[in-house]
Amino acid sequence: MSIEVGSKLKGKVTGITNFGAFVELPEGSTGLVHISEVADTYVKDINEFLKVGDQVDVKVMNVGKDGKIGLSIKKAKDNYKSESGNKNHRSRNNRNDRQQENFEQKMARFLKDSEDRLASLKRHTESRRGGRGARRG
């Protein structure tokens, strides 16, 4: 079986980095699943979704002239929908995705939102006080 763009294959996760996961494909070739192609939701830590040795279904997204293979796990799913819909359609899908999140995903999203709000609050408070410890003479 040759590796062609658009084909769906089974592979084994052989390595994980902070930017993605390496997947061994049939015939011994290896491809990379970028962190943005792991799940439909935001992935802060890829280790929450994959482990070395996991068997995964992947879709071949591109094959470079240098032999590098770009893969996607989220697009290999049968129920994957492209983002070409209108804005209301996307927000409706986003709500459905949130209902199907597991606890770790909900907690990661909550922590990110909380950190963003806290940073915004600190910026606002510092600007009211004069910020950065400046003293008036």
GUPASE-32564 format. One record per residue: x, y, z of N, C-alpha, C in turn; residue number from 1. Coordinates in pm, 1 decimal, padded with zeros to 6 digits. Layout:
ATOM:X:Y:Z:X:Y:Z:X:Y:Z:NUM
...
***
This chain:
ATOM:00084.3:-00118.2:00000.0:00000.0:00000.0:00000.0:00088.5:00124.1:00000.0:1
ATOM:00073.3:00208.5:-00098.4:00153.3:00330.8:-00102.7:00084.4:00440.2:-00021.7:2
ATOM:00163.4:00534.6:00023.7:00110.2:00642.9:00106.1:00075.7:00759.2:00014.8:3
ATOM:-00054.0:00785.0:00001.4:-00103.1:00890.9:-00085.5:-00181.6:00992.5:-00004.0:4
ATOM:-00179.6:01118.0:-00046.6:-00254.5:01223.4:00019.9:-00402.5:01187.7:00017.5:5
ATOM:-00466.9:01198.3:00133.5:-00608.3:01168.3:00145.3:-00638.1:01027.6:00194.3:6
ATOM:-00539.1:00939.0:00194.3:-00564.9:00801.8:00237.9:-00568.2:00794.4:00390.7:7
ATOM:-00648.4:00701.3:00440.0:-00659.7:00678.9:00584.2:-00586.1:00550.7:00618.0:8
ATOM:-00502.7:00558.4:00721.6:-00418.1:00445.9:00760.4:-00421.8:00425.8:00911.4:9
ATOM:-00377.9:00310.1:00955.6:-00357.9:00284.5:01098.2:-00209.1:00297.8:01125.9:10
ATOM:-00177.2:00355.9:01240.4:-00037.9:00372.8:01276.2:-00017.6:00359.6:01425.2:11
ATOM:00109.9:00359.9:01464.7:00146.4:00345.8:01605.3:00228.9:00466.5:01646.7:12
ATOM:00191.3:00529.5:01757.6:00264.2:00645.8:01808.5:00400.4:00598.2:01859.2:13
ATOM:00507.1:00655.7:01800.5:00642.3:00615.4:01839.6:00715.3:00723.2:01919.7:14
ATOM:00667.1:00846.3:01913.9:00732.9:00953.1:01988.4:00640.4:01071.9:02004.4:15
ATOM:00658.3:01144.3:02114.8:00576.6:01262.0:02142.3:00668.8:01379.1:02172.4:16
ATOM:00639.1:01493.5:02110.9:00712.3:01617.2:02136.9:00611.6:01723.3:02178.8:17
ATOM:00660.7:01843.3:02211.5:00567.1:01949.5:02249.1:00491.5:02005.9:02129.5:18
ATOM:00531.6:01971.5:02007.1:00463.3:02023.5:01888.6:00386.0:01916.3:01812.4:19
ATOM:00390.2:01791.9:01855.9:00316.1:01688.0:01785.9:00360.3:01549.2:01824.6:20
ATOM:00314.7:01451.3:01744.1:00347.0:01311.3:01770.6:00393.3:01244.5:01642.1:21
ATOM:00494.2:01159.6:01654.7:00542.5:01082.9:01540.5:00469.0:00950.1:01538.1:22
ATOM:00421.5:00914.4:01418.7:00342.3:00792.7:01401.8:00408.7:00704.9:01296.6:23
ATOM:00433.0:00577.8:01334.1:00488.6:00481.8:01239.5:00374.7:00425.8:01156.2:24
ATOM:00390.1:00433.9:01024.7:00288.1:00390.0:00929.6:00326.1:00253.4:00872.1:25
ATOM:00233.2:00191.4:00799.1:00268.5:00065.8:00732.8:00390.1:00086.1:00642.1:26
ATOM:00462.1:-00017.9:00617.0:00583.6:-00017.3:00535.0:00699.6:00053.6:00604.0:27
ATOM:00686.6:00081.6:00734.6:00797.6:00136.6:00810.6:00820.3:00286.3:00801.4:28
ATOM:00742.2:00359.2:00724.4:00761.0:00504.1:00716.0:00701.3:00571.4:00839.4:29
ATOM:00747.7:00692.9:00866.2:00702.5:00768.3:00983.4:00651.1:00904.2:00939.9:30
ATOM:00541.2:00947.4:01002.1:00484.0:01078.3:00974.1:00463.1:01154.0:01103.9:31
ATOM:00432.2:01282.3:01089.8:00410.7:01368.7:01205.3:00267.0:01416.0:01210.0:32
ATOM:00204.3:01400.1:01326.4:00073.7:01459.5:01353.1:00100.9:01585.6:01432.8:33
ATOM:00078.5:01702.4:01370.8:00099.8:01829.6:01440.9:-00001.7:01839.4:01554.2:34
ATOM:00033.8:01908.9:01661.4:-00051.9:01920.1:01779.1:-00190.6:01975.7:01743.9:35
ATOM:-00198.2:02059.8:01640.6:-00327.8:02116.3:01600.4:-00415.0:02015.1:01527.5:36
ATOM:-00358.1:01900.9:01490.0:-00433.2:01797.8:01417.1:-00465.2:01675.9:01504.7:37
ATOM:-00445.6:01688.2:01636.2:-00470.0:01575.4:01725.8:-00618.3:01563.6:01761.7:38
ATOM:-00683.0:01675.5:01793.6:-00822.6:01672.0:01838.8:-00896.6:01794.4:01788.6:39
ATOM:-01029.2:01787.0:01794.8:-01113.1:01898.8:01750.5:-01108.3:02015.2:01849.2:40
ATOM:-01066.1:01990.0:01971.8:-01058.7:02094.2:02072.9:-00914.8:02143.2:02085.7:41
ATOM:-00895.7:02251.6:02161.2:-00762.5:02306.0:02185.1:-00679.0:02205.0:02263.2:42
ATOM:-00558.4:02178.1:02216.8:-00469.1:02083.5:02283.4:-00351.8:02161.2:02341.2:43
ATOM:-00350.8:02173.1:02473.5:-00240.1:02242.0:02539.6:-00124.9:02144.0:02564.4:44
ATOM:-00159.9:02023.1:02610.3:-00060.3:01920.4:02638.4:-00099.1:01794.1:02562.6:45
ATOM:-00018.8:01758.5:02464.7:-00049.2:01643.3:02378.5:-00052.6:01513.1:02457.9:46
ATOM:00016.6:01509.1:02572.1:00019.0:01387.9:02654.3:-00117.2:01354.7:02714.7:47
ATOM:-00209.0:01451.3:02715.9:-00344.3:01425.3:02764.2:-00425.1:01345.6:02661.9:48
ATOM:-00377.5:01341.2:02537.0:-00451.6:01275.5:02430.0:-00383.1:01149.7:02377.6:49
ATOM:-00249.7:01147.3:02379.2:-00175.1:01035.8:02319.6:-00064.4:00987.1:02411.6:50
ATOM:-00030.6:00858.7:02394.6:00083.8:00799.5:02464.0:00162.8:00719.2:02361.7:51
ATOM:00291.8:00702.7:02386.5:00374.7:00619.2:02300.0:00319.6:00477.6:02303.8:52
ATOM:00301.6:00419.4:02186.3:00247.7:00284.7:02174.7:00100.9:00280.5:02135.9:53
ATOM:00031.0:00394.7:02143.7:-00110.8:00399.5:02104.9:-00126.8:00367.1:01957.2:54
ATOM:-00231.7:00292.4:01923.4:-00268.4:00268.6:01784.7:-00368.6:00377.7:01746.3:55
ATOM:-00343.8:00447.2:01636.7:-00430.8:00557.0:01596.1:-00464.6:00546.9:01447.3:56
ATOM:-00581.3:00599.4:01412.5:-00618.9:00614.6:01272.5:-00574.3:00753.6:01229.9:57
ATOM:-00507.7:00763.8:01116.1:-00458.9:00892.0:01066.5:-00496.8:00909.4:00920.1:58
ATOM:-00505.3:01035.3:00880.2:-00528.1:01069.2:00740.2:-00403.3:01140.3:00689.8:59
ATOM:-00356.9:01101.4:00572.9:-00238.0:01163.7:00515.0:-00278.9:01299.4:00457.0:60
ATOM:-00220.0:01406.6:00510.6:-00253.8:01542.0:00467.2:-00160.3:01590.3:00356.4:61
ATOM:-00032.3:01555.7:00366.9:00063.1:01593.8:00263.3:00186.7:01505.0:00270.4:62
ATOM:00252.4:01494.0:00157.0:00379.4:01422.8:00148.2:00477.2:01517.4:00079.7:63
ATOM:00577.9:01560.4:00153.8:00674.4:01655.9:00100.0:00773.1:01591.3:00005.2:64
ATOM:00837.4:01674.2:-00074.2:00939.2:01624.8:-00167.6:01055.8:01561.1:-00093.3:65
ATOM:01078.8:01607.2:00029.8:01187.2:01551.5:00111.1:01145.3:01423.3:00184.1:66
ATOM:01021.2:01377.1:00159.3:00973.9:01253.2:00219.3:00899.6:01270.7:00350.3:67
ATOM:00888.2:01394.2:00400.4:00816.5:01418.0:00525.2:00667.1:01400.4:00501.6:68
ATOM:00601.6:01332.6:00594.9:00459.0:01301.7:00581.5:00382.3:01375.2:00690.6:69
ATOM:00286.1:01456.9:00650.5:00199.2:01528.5:00743.5:00070.9:01449.5:00763.3:70
ATOM:00034.8:01426.7:00891.0:-00080.9:01344.9:00923.0:-00181.2:01420.7:01008.9:71
ATOM:-00305.3:01370.4:01012.9:-00408.7:01427.9:01097.8:-00489.5:01315.7:01160.8:72
ATOM:-00508.9:01324.3:01290.6:-00594.8:01228.8:01360.2:-00738.9:01277.3:01355.0:73
ATOM:-00759.5:01408.3:01376.3:-00897.2:01458.1:01381.2:-00967.3:01445.8:01246.0:74
ATOM:-00895.2:01460.5:01136.1:-00957.5:01450.1:01004.1:-00975.2:01305.5:00959.8:75
ATOM:-00916.2:01210.7:01032.8:-00932.8:01068.6:01000.9:-01064.7:01014.9:01054.5:76
ATOM:-01126.7:01089.5:01145.7:-01253.4:01044.2:01203.1:-01364.2:01056.4:01098.7:77
ATOM:-01454.9:00959.1:01099.1:-01564.6:00958.6:01002.2:-01659.5:01076.0:01020.2:78
ATOM:-01673.1:01125.0:01143.0:-01767.5:01233.7:01168.9:-01703.4:01371.7:01160.9:79
ATOM:-01581.5:01381.0:01105.6:-01513.3:01510.5:01095.6:-01586.1:01600.3:00996.6:80
ATOM:-01607.2:01726.4:01037.6:-01668.4:01825.5:00949.8:-01570.1:01939.2:00932.2:81
ATOM:-01557.9:01987.9:00809.4:-01465.3:02098.4:00784.8:-01521.4:02226.6:00843.7:82
ATOM:-01436.5:02326.8:00858.4:-01474.8:02455.1:00915.6:-01530.3:02551.2:00810.3:83
ATOM:-01586.1:02498.8:00701.3:-01631.1:02586.5:00593.5:-01773.3:02636.9:00613.4:84
ATOM:-01835.9:02601.4:00725.0:-01973.1:02646.7:00750.1:-01977.1:02792.1:00789.7:85
ATOM:-02099.6:02844.3:00812.4:-02110.1:02984.5:00854.3:-02081.1:02997.2:01003.2:86
ATOM:-02077.3:03120.4:01054.0:-02037.4:03145.4:01191.6:-02132.3:03079.2:01291.2:87
ATOM:-02263.0:03086.9:01269.4:-02358.1:03025.8:01360.5:-02341.4:02874.3:01363.2:88
ATOM:-02313.0:02817.0:01248.7:-02292.3:02672.9:01239.4:-02171.6:02631.4:01323.2:89
ATOM:-02064.3:02709.2:01317.4:-01944.4:02678.1:01394.1:-01970.1:02689.4:01542.9:90
ATOM:-02041.2:02794.8:01586.4:-02063.8:02811.5:01729.1:-02154.3:02700.9:01781.4:91
ATOM:-02248.5:02653.7:01701.3:-02334.0:02543.1:01741.0:-02248.5:02417.2:01757.8:92
ATOM:-02157.0:02392.0:01663.6:-02067.2:02277.2:01675.4:-01979.5:02290.8:01797.8:93
ATOM:-01933.9:02410.8:01827.2:-01848.8:02434.1:01942.7:-01923.0:02397.2:02070.9:94
ATOM:-02052.3:02434.2:02080.4:-02131.6:02399.4:02197.1:-02143.0:02248.5:02210.5:95
ATOM:-02167.6:02179.1:02099.6:-02177.2:02033.4:02103.5:-02045.4:01970.9:02146.4:96
ATOM:-01934.1:02025.9:02098.2:-01802.9:01975.3:02136.7:-01781.7:01990.7:02286.0:97
ATOM:-01825.0:02103.3:02341.9:-01805.9:02126.4:02484.4:-01887.2:02028.0:02567.1:98
ATOM:-02004.7:01989.0:02520.0:-02086.0:01893.3:02592.9:-02019.8:01756.4:02594.1:99
ATOM:-01938.8:01725.3:02493.1:-01875.8:01595.2:02483.1:-01734.2:01592.8:02540.4:100
ATOM:-01687.5:01703.4:02598.3:-01553.6:01708.0:02655.3:-01543.7:01619.3:02777.9:101
ATOM:-01426.1:01562.7:02799.6:-01406.2:01487.6:02922.9:-01358.7:01583.9:03031.7:102
ATOM:-01341.9:01533.6:03151.9:-01308.3:01619.4:03264.4:-01177.7:01695.1:03244.3:103
ATOM:-01073.2:01624.9:03193.7:-00943.2:01689.8:03174.5:-00953.1:01805.3:03075.4:104
ATOM:-01030.0:01787.1:02969.2:-01045.3:01893.5:02870.2:-01118.8:02012.8:02931.1:105
ATOM:-01222.7:01985.8:03009.1:-01296.8:02094.3:03073.8:-01206.2:02169.6:03170.2:106
ATOM:-01126.4:02094.7:03246.4:-01036.8:02157.6:03343.3:-00930.3:02241.1:03272.8:107
ATOM:-00874.9:02190.1:03163.4:-00774.0:02265.7:03088.8:-00833.4:02395.0:03033.6:108
ATOM:-00955.7:02387.5:02980.8:-01021.9:02507.1:02927.0:-01050.6:02607.2:03039.0:109
ATOM:-01096.5:02557.0:03155.1:-01124.3:02643.6:03269.0:-00997.2:02714.3:03315.5:110
ATOM:-00886.1:02640.1:03327.1:-00760.2:02700.2:03371.4:-00711.9:02807.9:03275.3:111
ATOM:-00723.9:02782.3:03145.8:-00681.8:02881.1:03046.9:-00766.7:03008.1:03058.0:112
ATOM:-00899.1:02990.8:03066.0:-00988.2:03106.4:03080.4:-00959.2:03182.3:03209.1:113
ATOM:-00934.6:03108.4:03317.2:-00906.2:03169.8:03445.9:-00776.6:03250.7:03441.7:114
ATOM:-00672.0:03195.1:03381.0:-00544.7:03266.3:03369.4:-00559.0:03392.6:03285.5:115
ATOM:-00636.7:03384.4:03178.0:-00659.5:03501.8:03093.6:-00732.2:03612.0:03170.8:116
ATOM:-00833.4:03573.7:03245.6:-00909.2:03672.8:03323.9:-00822.7:03735.6:03432.0:117
ATOM:-00741.8:03654.2:03498.2:-00654.4:03704.1:03604.2:-00551.4:03801.9:03548.1:118
ATOM:-00494.2:03770.3:03432.8:-00396.7:03860.2:03370.3:-00462.0:03992.6:03333.2:119
ATOM:-00582.7:03986.4:03280.4:-00655.7:04108.4:03244.0:-00685.8:04192.3:03368.2:120
ATOM:-00726.5:04128.8:03475.3:-00756.6:04198.7:03600.0:-00631.9:04265.8:03656.5:121
ATOM:-00517.6:04196.0:03653.2:-00392.4:04253.7:03703.1:-00352.2:04376.1:03621.3:122
ATOM:-00364.7:04366.7:03487.7:-00330.7:04481.9:03402.4:-00418.8:04601.3:03435.6:123
ATOM:-00546.5:04576.7:03453.7:-00640.5:04684.4:03482.7:-00610.8:04747.2:03618.7:124
ATOM:-00581.9:04665.4:03718.7:-00553.9:04714.5:03853.4:-00423.7:04794.3:03856.1:125
ATOM:-00319.6:04746.1:03787.6:-00192.3:04817.3:03785.7:-00206.2:04953.5:03718.5:126
ATOM:-00285.0:04961.6:03615.5:-00299.3:05090.2:03546.9:-00371.5:05191.7:03635.0:127
ATOM:-00459.7:05147.3:03723.4:-00529.4:05238.3:03814.6:-00437.0:05289.3:03924.8:128
ATOM:-00341.8:05205.8:03966.0:-00251.1:05243.1:04073.6:-00128.3:05316.6:04024.0:129
ATOM:-00112.7:05328.5:03897.9:00006.3:05391.6:03843.6:00103.4:05288.1:03790.4:130
ATOM:00087.1:05166.8:03827.4:00163.0:05055.3:03771.8:00311.4:05056.2:03804.5:131
ATOM:00367.2:04942.1:03811.9:00511.1:04917.5:03825.9:00575.6:04993.6:03942.2:132
ATOM:00503.4:05018.7:04045.0:00561.7:05075.1:04166.1:00610.1:05218.2:04152.7:133
ATOM:00563.6:05291.5:04054.0:00606.2:05430.3:04039.4:00553.8:05511.9:04157.7:134
ATOM:00642.2:05591.0:04216.9:00600.1:05672.3:04332.0:00591.5:05818.9:04292.4:135
ATOM:00498.5:05881.1:04352.4:00481.4:06024.0:04324.3:00558.0:06104.3:04428.1:136
ATOM:00629.0:06206.9:04380.4:00716.6:06284.4:04466.9:00652.5:06388.8:04540.9:137
***
